[in-house]
Amino acid sequence: MEEKKMEPHKISGILSIILGLIFIIFPIFSSGFVSIMIGVSLVFLGLAIILSEFNGINIIIGLLAIIFGLLFIFNINALSFLLGIQFYIIGILMLLLGITGLISDQNISKLASILIIILGIIAFMLGALSLTQPLYAAILIGVCLIMQGVRLFLTE
């Protein structure tokens, strides 16, 4: 009798769905846990950078990593901060791309440029929402993890 093994992407899909559900059901715990893990990682990275080669630039970079690590451990919600910054950057780039499309004389659809500007504004608003509401960031990541998990599980 041949034993059927579950494919790795199906296992990854199931784990992703479970992790997404944890982020949605326990957003405060998930958000805090991610901040602490990123903070601890940055503290150890900073120490490793300082100890790897003792020169001026490594000391500065290492100290910055340690400071950000401690901020993420004790003060700043890393998840909402990083997600918010990412949305801001994407929003700004989309706004610039849309405006460039509107004023350029190349074969770029004006309707597409307007849609890119609208999506840039939405991304910018999502960044503001992520920074002001850490629970939103955790739930958004949970939904994305579930979508990715379903995609992985259904992949042949």
Buried (B, 14 or more C-beta within 10 A) or exposed (E): EEEEEEEEBBEBBBBBBEBBBBBBEBBEEBBBBBBBEBBBBBBEBBBEBBEEEEEEEBBEBBEEBBEBBBBBBEEBBBBBBBBBEBBBEBBBEBBEBBBEBBEEEEEBEEEEBEBBBEBBBBBBEBBEBBBEBBBBBBBBBBEEBBEBBBEBBEEE
